[in-house]
Amino acid sequence: MVWWFTNLIWFHTGCDLLSGYFQVMPVLTDLYTHMNPAHAHERWHPSRTPLDAGYALELLVEVPLCAWMLVLCARQDPGRQLFQAFALAVQMTGTVTYYLPGLVALEFSCWLSVMDRLCGSVWIIYPVITLWGMLADARNDVKAKAA
């Protein structure tokens, strides 16, 4: 639940949406612009369209998925593992599409952009580890049922 709560409240909403997309957080907005100069343009400017598409994914898909995951976890819903696999895959895809254009173009505006990408790798590493564990659990369940 901690993963989903912190993503919902802080990382997706506070950082990315309020600082990167809406640009209303005073210090973080400046850091986002420093890390990726495309943030200096208005929303949906051709130079920042890939960023804004990622922010739209967060606003319309990832934030609601985080909220629904919290509900499913709180209710101990038996389908939460399947839903979590989907939500993690969406987060991982969003992370790849957010960072890949800058990596392919070899854009490194400053050391903060490198640190941002290193921190952003958590949204690839955590889903991979979690999905790998879910796969192992599913295999163990099948083995236990067969025995």
N, C-alpha and C positions, 0 to 999 in steps of 0.2 A: 504494500500500500504506500510505502514511503516513496518509491519510484514514481508512482502515478500521481501522488499528491504534490510532490515537488515539481514535477513536470507541468502539471495543471496550473499551479499557483505561480511558480517562479520562472522556470525555464521557458515554457511555451508562451505564457501570458506576459509575465513581468519583463523578461529579457527580450525575447524575439518579437512579440507583437507590440508591446508598448515602447520598446527602445528601437527596434529595427524597422517595424512597419509603420506604426503611428507616430513614432519619434517624439514621445511626450515625456520620457524619463530624462531629466537634465544630464546627469553624468554618463549614464549608460548609452544614451543616444550619441554623445560625442565619441565614446569608445567604439561603438559600432561603425560610425563614419570613419574613424581613424583606421579600424581593422579592414574595412572594405569601402573604398572611396565611392563606389556606386551608390551608397546611402546618401551621398550629397545631392543626388538628383531627386526630383519629386517622384512620388509613387507612380508606378507603371510606366516610367520613362524607359525607352528601349535599353538603356544601359543597366537598368536594375530589374528588368522583367524577370529573369530567373530567380532573383531574391524574392520578389513580390509573389511569384507563383508558390515558392516555398512557404512564405508567410500565409498565403491563402489556404494552403494545405493545413497548416497549423491551426488557423482560425476555424476553418470549416470541418476539419476531420480530426486532427490530433487532439485538440482541446476537448471536444465532445467524447472522444474515445477514452481519454484519461478520466473524465468525470464518470463515464459509465463503468469503467474498470473499478473505480472506487466503490461504486454502488454494488457491483458484483462481488467484490472482495468483502465488503461489510456484510452482505447477505450470505456469504459462503456459498454462492451459487455454484452448482456442480459444472456448469458450462464455462466458468471463468477462465480455465486453462486454455480452452480453444479460442475464446475471445482475446485472451492475452497474447496468444501467438499471432493473431491477426494485427492487434494494436502494435506489438513490437515490430512486426514486419513493416507496417506503415511508418513508424518512427524511423526505422533504419533506412527505408527508401527516401524519406524526407531529408534525412541527414546526408545521404549520398548526393541527392539532387541539389542540395544547398551548397555543398562544398566542392563538388566535382568541377563545375565550370572554372572556378578560380585555380584549382589544382592543375587542370589541363592547360590553362593559359599561363601557368607558372607565375601567377600574380601573388606576390608577397609584399604588401605595401609597407609592413613594418614587423617588428618582432611580435607585436600583439596579434597580428593575423596568424602567425605561426602558433602562438599559444592558443588562439581561438580554435584552430584546427585540431590541435592536440586535445583540448578539452572536448571538442565536438566528437572526437573518436569514441568517447564513452557511449554515445548513442548508436554506435556500431558494436562495440565490445560487449556491453551489457545485454543487448538483445541476442547476440550470437551465443553467449554463455547460457542465458536463460533458455533459449530455444534448444540448445544442445542438451541441457538438463531435462527439458520436457520430453525430448525424443528418447532419452535414456529411460525416463519414467514410463513412457508408453511401451517401450520394449520390455521392461521389467514386468509390467502388468500383463502383457501377452504371455511371457514365460511363466508367470505365476498361475495364470488361468490354465495353461497347458499342462502344468504339473499336477 
